[in-house]
Amino acid sequence: MAKARKVAVFWPGDYRPMPNKQALPNIEKATAQMEAALRKLGRQPYRIKGYMTRPSDAIEKLGPIDDPIVGIFVHWVYGPHTVDGVSGKENPLLLASNFSGQWPGLVGLLNTGACLEAVNRPFSRIWTDASNWTRDRVFMDRLDEWCSTGRIAYSEDELHYAAPVGAAAADNAAAVAAGIRDRRVLAMMLGDTSMGMTNGYFGVRELHKIGFSEHKVDQAWIVDRVQRISPRRVDDALKFCLDRGVKFHWGETNWGEDSSDFTEDATRTQLKMYLAVLDLLDEFKCDCLGWQYQLGLIPLLPPSDFCEGLLNSNARPEGDGQPIMCATEADQGSLVPMELMKRLLARKGLNQTVNFHDVRWGGKVGNRFIWVLLNSGSCSAYAFNHDEKSLKGVHSYRQPKGYFPIPGGTFTGESLPGKMTWARAYLKNNALWMDIGRGEVLKVPAKQRDLFWEGTTPQWPLMLADVGCSMETVMAHYMSNHICVAYGDIFGELVALCQMLGIKVRILSSKRPE
């Protein structure tokens, strides 16, 4: 690439006009920073006009370009709005993001990077939190490396491909593997992956290899079924939630956003959705589910987040004391580890809930880098109270209006501290992989906690965690914007189980795995 002087700069975008409009001043500023950095290195940047808001935009605008190309990731964007325009090409591609909680470009970068990896499209990553990118020496050195060679090489010292597994852990894994061989896991998929998450769909060809099957159910079924849920069941479900400790913030103004349209009726509709999905799970005898919701149900029903939080909790209406693994956004890259982790937790006598989060942002607390893990759905009540019989600590706020026009509540709270195991599955080189790590959920001083929480989306559940490796390893190598977290140590069991099922294992750890 040393002779290439011209560099194309493009804007991956959201499908929805409002987020793109809100992000416009930020992306203009970031683009100017990137252009200044490229010029300082002797390159001639030029802009591709407008956001990529559809796959067709990427195909038509990015497809013809053979120059090196840089995407600016400073808000939430959809993977296909990059991937579909660059697949099958070899020109150097760089994903560049900010490092911000309010403007989660790093989330879009991680998702898009994993989507590119799923289709074997080479790319590089770069990021900065500097106010002036040209004065960030590390950033500029990396950008120079990309301009000169077409790629950026990051340290792989914290990536490991094997770990010792004790006899007890191997026995537990073998027992779970035998159970899957006796009756393969049946996952109900309510719609396709949300918002074009290319890296979140594996399909039957990969799932069948590891003992999973999928049964797809169109989300239109939910629209029909909620109308036939009896008022008595809804009354009982709401009473259950209130009796077990849920705090509903109906009609309140929170963080400056009016929620007067968030009423008890909105929650009742969400409970109808929850009960309709329970009925579908029972009808098809499914073990777990992925729930798309966005974008198909946005104009038709309230958000699914409160429903998903209940499903992932021990204490839930019409429940049996056990959670049902529900991956928001119909993300199979999370659903597979969630179900495997649930079964391993049960085998060890640990709580079976697994919490699904975005890798949203982070910062130093003392000498540790703490990730803000925060997603609108699929976090369990157990994370907030460590009591399998309770929903105390659960708060339900109106989902932000800009993204969710129909009022509906979140399922949120502050996650309690404790040792944890985390994982995420993904496709790489036409094979199924699992990233696995050990870490710790932490409690930090309230002032620092609030800076993290309010600097992201305070309506959503919060988990502050040290994931056991450096921030740079996550940003440079991690293959998702999602992460699955379980309280307790099932690290050895999960490594062994993946190997038994034929899933390749990669361990992210600052220490040699033990």
C-alpha positions as CSV (number, residue, x, y, z in Angstrom):
1,M,0.0,0.0,0.0
2,A,3.0,2.3,0.2
3,K,2.3,3.9,-3.2
4,A,-1.3,4.5,-2.5
5,R,-1.9,8.2,-1.8
6,K,-5.7,8.5,-2.1
7,V,-7.8,7.2,0.8
8,A,-11.6,7.0,0.7
9,V,-13.5,7.8,3.9
10,F,-17.1,6.7,4.4
11,W,-19.8,6.8,7.0
12,P,-21.5,3.5,8.0
13,G,-24.9,4.4,9.4
14,D,-28.0,3.3,11.2
15,Y,-31.1,2.3,9.2
16,R,-33.1,4.8,11.3
17,P,-32.9,8.5,10.3
18,M,-33.0,9.9,13.9
19,P,-29.7,8.3,15.2
20,N,-27.9,9.3,12.1
21,K,-29.2,12.9,12.4
22,Q,-28.2,13.0,16.1
23,A,-24.7,11.7,15.3
24,L,-24.1,14.1,12.4
25,P,-22.1,16.8,14.4
26,N,-20.0,14.0,16.0
27,I,-19.3,12.2,12.8
28,E,-18.4,15.4,11.0
29,K,-15.9,16.3,13.7
30,A,-14.4,12.7,13.7
31,T,-14.1,12.7,10.0
32,A,-12.3,16.0,10.0
33,Q,-9.9,14.5,12.6
34,M,-9.2,11.4,10.4
35,E,-8.7,13.6,7.3
36,A,-6.2,15.7,9.2
37,A,-4.4,12.6,10.5
38,L,-4.2,11.1,7.0
39,R,-2.9,14.4,5.5
40,K,-0.3,14.6,8.1
41,L,0.9,11.2,6.9
42,G,1.0,12.4,3.3
43,R,-2.3,10.8,2.2
44,Q,-5.1,12.4,0.2
45,P,-8.4,11.6,1.8
46,Y,-11.7,12.0,0.0
47,R,-15.2,11.5,1.3
48,I,-17.9,9.1,0.1
49,K,-21.0,11.2,0.2
50,G,-23.7,10.5,2.8
51,Y,-24.4,7.7,5.3
52,M,-24.6,4.1,4.3
53,T,-28.1,3.4,5.6
54,R,-29.0,0.4,3.6
55,P,-27.0,-2.6,2.3
56,S,-27.6,-1.2,-1.2
57,D,-25.9,2.0,-0.3
58,A,-22.8,0.0,0.6
59,I,-22.9,-2.1,-2.5
60,E,-23.4,0.9,-4.8
61,K,-21.0,3.4,-3.1
62,L,-18.3,1.2,-1.7
63,G,-18.3,-1.6,-4.2
64,P,-16.6,0.4,-7.0
65,I,-13.8,1.7,-4.8
66,D,-10.4,0.1,-5.1
67,D,-8.5,2.7,-3.1
68,P,-7.7,2.1,0.6
69,I,-10.9,2.8,2.6
70,V,-11.6,4.0,6.1
71,G,-15.0,3.7,7.9
72,I,-15.8,6.2,10.7
73,F,-17.6,4.5,13.6
74,V,-18.8,7.1,16.1
75,H,-22.4,5.9,16.7
76,W,-24.4,2.6,16.5
77,V,-24.3,1.3,12.9
78,Y,-25.4,-1.9,11.1
79,G,-22.9,-4.4,9.9
80,P,-24.2,-4.9,6.4
81,H,-23.9,-1.1,5.8
82,T,-20.2,-1.8,5.5
83,V,-19.9,-5.6,4.8
84,D,-22.1,-5.8,1.8
85,G,-20.1,-3.2,-0.1
86,V,-16.6,-4.5,0.6
87,S,-17.1,-8.3,0.5
88,G,-15.1,-10.0,-2.1
89,K,-12.6,-7.2,-2.4
90,E,-9.0,-6.9,-1.2
91,N,-8.4,-3.2,-0.9
92,P,-7.1,-2.2,2.6
93,L,-10.0,-1.5,4.9
94,L,-9.8,0.3,8.3
95,L,-12.5,0.6,10.9
96,A,-11.9,3.7,13.0
97,S,-13.8,4.5,16.2
98,N,-14.0,6.8,19.1
99,F,-14.0,5.4,22.6
100,S,-17.1,6.8,24.2
101,G,-20.1,5.6,26.1
102,Q,-22.5,8.3,24.9
103,W,-21.5,7.8,21.3
104,P,-20.8,4.0,21.1
105,G,-18.7,3.9,18.0
106,L,-16.6,1.1,19.6
107,V,-19.8,-1.0,19.7
108,G,-20.4,-0.6,16.0
109,L,-16.7,-1.3,15.3
110,L,-16.7,-4.5,17.3
111,N,-19.9,-5.7,15.6
112,T,-18.8,-4.8,12.1
113,G,-15.4,-6.3,12.6
114,A,-17.0,-9.6,13.7
115,C,-19.4,-9.4,10.6
116,L,-16.4,-8.9,8.3
117,E,-14.6,-11.9,10.0
118,A,-17.7,-14.1,9.4
119,V,-17.3,-13.5,5.6
120,N,-13.5,-13.8,5.6
121,R,-13.0,-10.1,4.6
122,P,-9.6,-8.8,5.8
123,F,-9.7,-5.5,7.8
124,S,-7.9,-3.6,10.5
125,R,-9.1,-1.7,13.6
126,I,-8.0,1.6,15.2
127,W,-9.5,3.8,17.9
128,T,-8.8,6.8,20.1
129,D,-10.3,8.8,22.9
130,A,-8.0,11.8,22.2
131,S,-9.6,15.2,21.5
132,N,-7.0,15.8,18.8
133,W,-6.3,12.6,16.9
134,T,-3.1,13.8,15.4
135,R,-1.6,14.3,18.9
136,D,-2.3,10.7,19.9
137,R,1.1,9.2,19.1
138,V,0.0,5.6,19.4
139,F,-3.0,6.2,17.1
140,M,-0.8,8.0,14.6
141,D,1.8,5.2,14.6
142,R,-0.8,2.7,14.0
143,L,-2.5,4.7,11.2
144,D,1.0,5.1,9.6
145,E,1.4,1.3,9.8
146,W,-1.9,0.9,8.0
147,C,-1.1,3.5,5.4
148,S,2.2,1.9,4.7
149,T,1.3,-1.8,4.8
150,G,-2.5,-2.1,4.5
151,R,-2.9,-3.7,8.0
152,I,-2.3,-3.0,11.7
153,A,-0.7,-5.8,13.7
154,Y,-1.7,-6.0,17.4
155,S,-0.1,-8.0,20.2
156,E,-1.5,-11.6,20.5
157,D,0.2,-12.2,23.9
158,E,-3.2,-12.5,25.6
159,L,-4.7,-14.9,23.1
160,H,-4.4,-18.6,24.0
161,Y,-5.7,-21.7,22.3
162,A,-5.5,-24.3,25.0
163,A,-6.0,-24.6,28.7
164,P,-5.5,-27.4,31.2
165,V,-8.8,-29.0,32.2
166,G,-9.1,-30.9,35.5
167,A,-10.7,-34.3,35.8
168,A,-13.8,-33.0,37.6
169,A,-14.3,-30.3,35.0
170,A,-13.9,-32.8,32.1
171,D,-16.4,-35.1,33.8
172,N,-19.0,-32.3,34.1
173,A,-18.5,-31.3,30.5
174,A,-18.8,-34.9,29.3
175,A,-22.1,-35.3,31.2
176,V,-23.5,-32.1,29.5
177,A,-22.2,-33.3,26.1
178,A,-23.9,-36.6,26.6
179,G,-27.2,-34.9,27.4
180,I,-27.0,-32.9,24.2
181,R,-26.3,-36.1,22.2
182,D,-29.3,-37.7,23.8
183,R,-31.6,-34.8,22.9
184,R,-30.1,-32.0,20.8
185,V,-30.8,-28.4,21.9
186,L,-33.8,-26.9,20.1
187,A,-33.6,-23.1,19.8
188,M,-36.6,-21.1,18.8
189,M,-35.6,-18.1,16.6
190,L,-38.2,-15.3,16.7
191,G,-37.1,-13.6,13.5
192,D,-33.7,-13.2,12.0
193,T,-30.8,-11.4,13.7
194,S,-31.6,-7.9,14.7
195,M,-30.3,-5.0,12.6
196,G,-28.3,-7.1,10.1
197,M,-26.0,-8.7,12.6
198,T,-24.1,-10.9,10.1
199,N,-21.9,-12.3,12.8
200,G,-24.9,-13.4,14.9
201,Y,-26.3,-16.0,12.6
202,F,-24.8,-19.5,12.2
203,G,-27.6,-21.4,10.4
204,V,-28.4,-25.1,10.5
205,R,-25.2,-26.2,8.8
206,E,-23.1,-25.0,11.8
207,L,-25.6,-25.5,14.5
208,H,-26.2,-29.2,13.6
209,K,-22.5,-29.9,14.0
210,I,-22.6,-29.0,17.6
211,G,-25.9,-30.5,18.7
212,F,-28.2,-27.6,18.2
213,S,-31.2,-27.2,16.0
214,E,-33.2,-24.0,15.2
215,H,-36.9,-23.6,14.6
216,K,-37.8,-20.3,13.1
217,V,-41.0,-18.6,14.1
218,D,-42.1,-15.4,12.3
219,Q,-42.5,-12.5,14.8
220,A,-45.9,-11.9,13.2
221,W,-47.1,-14.8,15.3
222,I,-46.5,-12.7,18.5
223,V,-48.7,-9.8,17.1
224,D,-51.5,-12.3,16.7
225,R,-51.0,-14.3,19.9
226,V,-50.9,-11.3,22.3
227,Q,-54.5,-10.6,21.4
228,R,-55.5,-14.0,22.7
229,I,-53.8,-13.9,26.1
230,S,-56.5,-13.9,28.8
231,P,-56.7,-10.8,31.2
232,R,-56.5,-13.2,34.1
233,R,-53.1,-14.4,33.1
234,V,-51.9,-10.8,32.7
235,D,-53.3,-9.9,36.1
236,D,-51.5,-12.8,37.8
237,A,-48.2,-12.0,36.0
238,L,-48.3,-8.4,37.0
239,K,-49.1,-9.3,40.6
240,F,-46.2,-11.8,40.6
241,C,-43.8,-9.1,39.4
242,L,-45.0,-6.6,42.0
243,D,-45.0,-9.1,44.8
244,R,-41.5,-10.2,44.0
245,G,-40.1,-6.7,44.1
246,V,-40.1,-5.1,40.6
247,K,-40.2,-1.3,40.7
248,F,-42.1,0.1,37.7
249,H,-41.3,3.8,36.9
250,W,-44.6,4.5,35.2
251,G,-45.2,8.1,34.2
252,E,-42.0,9.5,35.6
253,T,-39.5,11.9,34.2
254,N,-36.0,10.3,34.3
255,W,-32.7,11.7,33.1
256,G,-34.7,14.6,31.5
257,E,-36.9,12.4,29.4
258,D,-40.7,12.5,29.9
259,S,-42.2,9.1,30.4
260,S,-45.8,10.1,30.8
261,D,-46.8,7.6,28.1
262,F,-45.2,4.7,30.0
263,T,-48.2,3.3,31.9
264,E,-49.3,0.1,33.5
265,D,-51.1,-0.7,30.3
266,A,-47.7,-0.7,28.5
267,T,-46.3,-3.2,31.0
268,R,-49.4,-5.3,30.6
269,T,-48.8,-5.5,26.9
270,Q,-45.2,-6.5,27.5
271,L,-46.5,-9.3,29.9
272,K,-48.8,-10.5,27.1
273,M,-45.8,-10.7,24.9
274,Y,-43.9,-12.7,27.5
275,L,-46.8,-15.1,28.0
276,A,-47.3,-15.5,24.2
277,V,-43.7,-16.5,23.9
278,L,-44.0,-18.9,26.8
279,D,-46.8,-20.6,24.9
280,L,-44.8,-20.8,21.8
281,L,-41.9,-22.4,23.6
282,D,-44.2,-24.9,25.2
283,E,-45.9,-25.6,21.9
284,F,-42.7,-26.4,20.1
285,K,-40.9,-27.8,23.1
286,C,-37.9,-25.5,22.6
287,D,-35.1,-25.2,25.1
288,C,-34.1,-21.6,24.5
289,L,-34.8,-18.7,22.1
290,G,-33.4,-15.8,20.2
291,W,-35.7,-12.8,19.9
292,Q,-35.1,-10.3,17.2
293,Y,-37.7,-7.6,18.1
294,Q,-35.9,-4.8,16.2
295,L,-36.7,-3.6,13.7
296,G,-39.8,-5.6,12.7
297,L,-41.9,-5.1,15.9
298,I,-40.9,-1.5,16.7
299,P,-44.0,0.0,15.1
300,L,-46.3,-2.7,16.4
301,L,-45.6,-3.7,20.0
302,P,-43.6,-2.3,23.0
303,P,-40.0,-3.3,23.4
304,S,-39.3,-6.9,24.3
305,D,-36.7,-6.1,27.0
306,F,-38.9,-6.6,30.1
307,C,-40.1,-9.9,28.6
308,E,-36.5,-11.1,27.9
309,G,-35.4,-10.2,31.4
310,L,-38.1,-12.3,32.9
311,L,-37.3,-15.2,30.7
312,N,-33.7,-15.1,31.8
313,S,-34.7,-15.0,35.5
314,N,-35.4,-17.8,38.0
315,A,-38.3,-15.9,39.4
316,R,-40.8,-15.4,36.6
317,P,-44.6,-15.6,36.0
318,E,-45.8,-19.1,35.2
319,G,-42.2,-20.3,35.7
320,D,-40.7,-23.5,37.2
321,G,-37.9,-21.7,39.1
322,Q,-35.4,-22.1,36.2
323,P,-34.5,-19.5,33.6
324,I,-35.0,-19.9,29.9
325,M,-32.0,-18.6,28.0
326,C,-33.2,-15.7,25.7
327,A,-30.7,-14.0,23.5
328,T,-31.8,-10.5,22.5
329,E,-31.5,-9.5,18.9
330,A,-31.8,-13.2,18.0
331,D,-28.0,-13.5,18.4
332,Q,-26.9,-17.1,18.0
333,G,-23.4,-16.1,18.9
334,S,-24.7,-15.4,22.4
335,L,-27.5,-18.0,22.5
336,V,-25.1,-21.0,22.0
337,P,-22.8,-20.1,24.9
338,M,-25.7,-19.0,27.1
339,E,-27.4,-22.5,26.8
340,L,-24.1,-24.3,27.2
341,M,-23.2,-22.2,30.2
342,K,-26.6,-22.7,31.8
343,R,-26.2,-26.5,31.6
344,L,-22.8,-26.4,33.0
345,L,-23.9,-24.2,35.9
346,A,-26.7,-26.6,36.7
347,R,-24.3,-29.5,36.6
348,K,-22.1,-27.8,39.2
349,G,-25.0,-26.7,41.4
350,L,-24.6,-23.0,40.6
351,N,-27.2,-20.5,39.7
352,Q,-28.2,-21.1,36.0
353,T,-28.7,-17.6,34.8
354,V,-26.5,-16.1,32.2
355,N,-26.4,-12.4,31.5
356,F,-26.2,-10.9,28.0
357,H,-24.6,-7.5,27.5
358,D,-23.1,-5.1,25.1
359,V,-19.4,-4.4,25.5
360,R,-20.3,-0.7,25.7
361,W,-17.4,1.4,27.1
362,G,-15.0,1.5,29.9
363,G,-12.3,3.2,31.9
364,K,-9.6,2.8,34.6
365,V,-10.7,2.4,38.2
366,G,-7.5,2.4,40.2
367,N,-5.1,0.1,38.3
368,R,-7.8,-2.0,36.7
369,F,-9.6,-1.4,33.4
370,I,-13.3,-1.8,34.0
371,W,-15.7,-2.5,31.1
372,V,-19.2,-1.1,31.2
373,L,-21.3,-4.1,30.2
374,L,-24.8,-2.8,29.4
375,N,-27.5,-4.0,27.1
376,S,-31.2,-3.2,26.9
377,G,-32.4,-6.8,27.3
378,S,-31.6,-10.3,28.4
379,C,-30.1,-9.6,31.9
380,S,-31.4,-11.7,34.8
381,A,-32.8,-10.5,38.1
382,Y,-30.3,-12.8,39.8
383,A,-27.5,-10.4,38.8
384,F,-29.1,-7.7,40.9
385,N,-30.0,-9.6,44.0
386,H,-28.4,-13.1,44.1
387,D,-31.8,-14.5,45.2
388,E,-33.4,-17.0,43.0
389,K,-36.8,-16.4,44.4
390,S,-36.8,-12.6,44.1
391,L,-37.1,-9.8,41.6
392,K,-35.9,-7.2,44.0
393,G,-33.5,-4.8,42.5
394,V,-35.3,-4.9,39.1
395,H,-36.4,-1.5,37.8
396,S,-38.4,-0.9,34.7
397,Y,-38.0,2.5,33.0
398,R,-39.4,3.6,29.7
399,Q,-37.1,2.7,26.8
400,P,-35.7,5.9,25.2
401,K,-38.2,7.4,22.8
402,G,-35.7,8.0,20.0
403,Y,-35.3,4.3,19.4
404,F,-38.6,2.9,20.8
405,P,-41.6,5.0,19.8
406,I,-44.1,2.6,21.4
407,P,-43.8,2.9,25.2
408,G,-42.5,-0.1,27.1
409,G,-40.2,-0.8,30.0
410,T,-36.7,-2.0,30.5
411,F,-35.5,-4.7,32.9
412,T,-32.6,-3.0,34.7
413,G,-30.6,-2.9,37.9
414,E,-27.0,-2.8,39.2
415,S,-25.2,-6.1,39.0
416,L,-23.7,-7.4,42.2
417,P,-20.0,-8.2,42.6
418,G,-18.6,-11.7,42.1
419,K,-16.3,-13.9,40.2
420,M,-17.6,-14.8,36.7
421,T,-17.0,-16.7,33.5
422,W,-17.7,-15.1,30.1
423,A,-18.0,-16.3,26.5
424,R,-19.1,-15.5,23.0
425,A,-19.3,-17.7,19.9
426,Y,-18.5,-16.5,16.3
427,L,-17.5,-17.6,12.9
428,K,-13.9,-17.3,11.7
429,N,-12.3,-19.0,8.7
430,N,-15.5,-20.9,8.0
431,A,-15.4,-22.5,11.5
432,L,-17.3,-22.0,14.7
433,W,-15.2,-20.5,17.5
434,M,-15.8,-19.6,21.2
435,D,-14.0,-16.9,23.0
436,I,-13.8,-17.7,26.7
437,G,-12.5,-15.9,29.8
438,R,-12.5,-15.5,33.5
439,G,-13.2,-12.2,35.2
440,E,-14.8,-10.4,38.0
441,V,-17.9,-8.2,38.4
442,L,-17.0,-5.3,40.6
443,K,-18.6,-2.8,42.8
444,V,-17.1,0.7,42.4
445,P,-17.8,3.9,44.4
446,A,-21.2,5.4,43.6
447,K,-19.7,8.5,42.0
448,Q,-17.7,6.5,39.5
449,R,-20.5,4.1,39.0
450,D,-22.9,6.9,38.1
451,L,-20.3,8.4,35.7
452,F,-20.2,5.1,33.8
453,W,-24.0,4.5,34.0
454,E,-25.2,8.0,33.1
455,G,-22.5,8.2,30.4
456,T,-24.1,5.4,28.6
457,T,-27.8,4.5,28.8
458,P,-29.0,4.7,32.5
459,Q,-32.3,3.0,31.7
460,W,-30.4,-0.3,30.9
461,P,-28.9,-2.9,33.3
462,L,-25.4,-2.3,34.4
463,M,-22.5,-4.7,35.0
464,L,-19.0,-3.3,35.7
465,A,-16.4,-6.0,35.0
466,D,-12.8,-6.8,34.7
467,V,-12.8,-9.4,31.9
468,G,-9.3,-10.7,32.7
469,C,-7.4,-9.2,29.7
470,S,-6.4,-5.7,28.6
471,M,-8.7,-3.2,26.9
472,E,-6.5,-3.3,23.9
473,T,-6.9,-7.1,23.4
474,V,-10.7,-6.7,23.5
475,M,-10.6,-3.8,21.0
476,A,-8.1,-5.4,18.7
477,H,-9.2,-9.0,18.7
478,Y,-12.7,-9.6,20.2
479,M,-15.3,-10.8,17.7
480,S,-18.5,-9.2,18.9
481,N,-20.1,-6.3,20.6
482,H,-21.9,-8.8,22.8
483,I,-20.7,-10.8,25.8
484,C,-22.4,-13.6,27.9
485,V,-21.6,-13.5,31.7
486,A,-22.3,-16.1,34.3
487,Y,-21.5,-15.9,38.0
488,G,-19.2,-18.7,39.2
489,D,-16.2,-20.5,37.7
490,I,-17.2,-22.9,34.8
491,F,-14.1,-21.9,32.8
492,G,-12.6,-25.4,32.6
493,E,-15.9,-27.0,32.0
494,L,-16.8,-24.7,29.1
495,V,-13.4,-25.2,27.5
496,A,-13.8,-28.9,27.6
497,L,-17.4,-28.9,26.5
498,C,-16.6,-26.7,23.4
499,Q,-13.8,-29.1,22.5
500,M,-16.1,-32.1,22.9
501,L,-18.8,-30.5,20.6
502,G,-16.3,-29.5,18.0
503,I,-16.2,-25.7,18.7
504,K,-12.7,-24.2,18.4
505,V,-11.6,-22.4,21.6
506,R,-9.7,-19.1,22.0
507,I,-9.0,-17.8,25.5
508,L,-8.5,-14.1,26.3
509,S,-6.4,-13.7,29.4
510,S,-3.6,-11.6,30.7
511,K,-2.3,-14.7,32.5
512,R,-1.5,-18.1,31.1
513,P,-4.8,-20.2,31.6
514,E,-4.8,-22.5,34.6
